[in-house]
Amino acid sequence: MSSFKIKGGHKLKGEIIPQGAKNEALQVICTPLLTAEPVTIHNIPDILDVNKLIELVGELGCKVEKLQKGSYRFTAANVNIEYLKSDAYRKKAASLRGSVMLLGPILARFGEANIPKPGGDKIGRRRLDTHFIGFQNLGAKFNFDSTENLFHIDASELRGCHMLLDEASVTGTANILMAAVLAKGTTTIYNAACEPYLQQLCAMLNRMGAKISGIGSNLLTIEGVEKLRGTDHTLLPDMIEIGSFIGLAAMTQSEITIKNCRIDMLGIIPEIFRRLGIKMEFRGDDIHIPAQERYEIETFIDGSILTVADAPWPGFTPDLLSIVLVVATQAKGTVLVHQKMFESRLFFVDKVIDMGAQIILCDPHRATVIGLDRKQMLRGVKMASPDIRAGVALLIAALSAQGESEISNIDQIDRGYENIEGRLKKLGAVIERVN
């Protein structure tokens, strides 16, 4: 198992380019299974979760060609759905939560599938009901084999219908959408997620010949078509990386320019960091964060403590709340961080408290951060990364701390961030990977 050793307290400087969006990649890498024609995807990040999914798609019989760094051509002319019954598939799919995104395309094109309960983060229960109920609404029939821990799905007659999702699930909406594009008749999905990654997926499917309208809203209409064709697609930059780098600049009092951000697709993210007191400038499509000695958290208009909470898009993404919490530890002022979606995602705060932060964990979903205003710096400690986002939040804390920190279980960080130590070293970070 690998670890990071970090010497904190160094100011960083320079430019950094965000990787392609992980969460978009886990959706669009499954779309080639909808057609026998080639599909080329660019700006794919070189990270564990994405690489595992590419490998899984290839083992299903899809031809995978790496054209250059970040660019792949997928040709699913000879898919072997019998592979879905193999022990090798079950083992790999169970270890990768993104494997559930294979279901929609496979059901739409081949009419049947098997899938084990997917794995992933230890950040709380992440139910798949929205996916499965959506498939059932389209006519799929499910049978769970408890002895094999395996779902068997018959989707030989998918038909369009109207459905109201019980939650605006991003992956649920994407999966149902991919199943509906080849279903007979018209499907309407109300309370659909409308994140930029969903908008990208819809645009990609339309270029492939799908008929999707309502893109960017919570009501999608899909007119089923007979078949889809190939296309080229480029992933957005990863908004979670962009938010992470904004927080890193503030915590380490550094001057950093984040390149090619697609600011038009970032929603409320820059505004939330501005409310924490972080200054930034938009320079074309780049975000420049000047070095700041101090930053002060805003209050609400009536003077009450600022609350930062996650919400479905265009609300604030839950993936950045860990970063917000750590960044607030050195601000002037107080903020309540409310993580509504996952009941275990704030459990990394004990490690930040060990570093000297003043945080009250109110319950599994809420933490109050009393900013130290740099009057007391965080101190280096040994810790472990519990999940992808908490791992990077701890890395940011360590880079700002006095002394040396060690973060173990960094495979979790590698699942979501490409060559993070190499890119941070170019900015001046003192960080070493130890195997």
Protein Blocks (a to p, Z undefined) as FASTA:
>chain_A
ZZddddehiaceddddddddfklmmmmmmmmmmpcbdcddehiacdfklmmmmmmmmmno
pacddfbghiacddffbccfklmmpmklmmmmmmpmklmmmmmmmmmmnopacddddedd
debjcdfklmmmmmmmnopacdddfklopacddffbccddddddfbdcfklmmmmmmmmm
mpgcjdddehiafbfklmmmmmmmmmnopacehihiabdcddddfbdcdddddddddfkl
mmmmmmmmmmnopacddehkllmlnommmmmmmmnopacddehjaccddddfbdcddddf
kopacdddddddfbdcfklmmmmmmmmmmmgcddddddfkbmklmmmmmmmmmnopacdd
fblkbccdddeklmaccdddddddfbfklmmmmmmmmmmpgcjdddehklmmmmmoghkl
mmmmmnopacdddZZ
